[in-house]
Amino acid sequence: MGVRRMKLNIYQKLHKAACEAGGVAKGKKVPGMHFNPLQHDEVQKVAMESLLNNGLYPICTYTNYVKETFIMVTCSMRIHDMKILQVMLILKDALQWET
């Protein structure tokens, strides 16, 4: 039961961090784009602040895949509970750009 409770705790902290995260300032429009893009650094700044405020520490690893018609960047994020060092959550996401 102790290990299960710790796992629920990190999910509860992650949920709280997501609910408390502020908005992200969008970048300026650039030629060829019909929207204001989200900048990676701005997203990371908001996410880091919210995660750290909830006792969570993320470590990101990026993997790039370059193909003939697209570039894909995969982000793997390990989120550590700073109070209980044995507890860790792994999240993966991928971004893809057409060339």
Order of alpha helices (4+ residues) and beta strands (2+ residues): alpha-alpha-beta-beta-beta
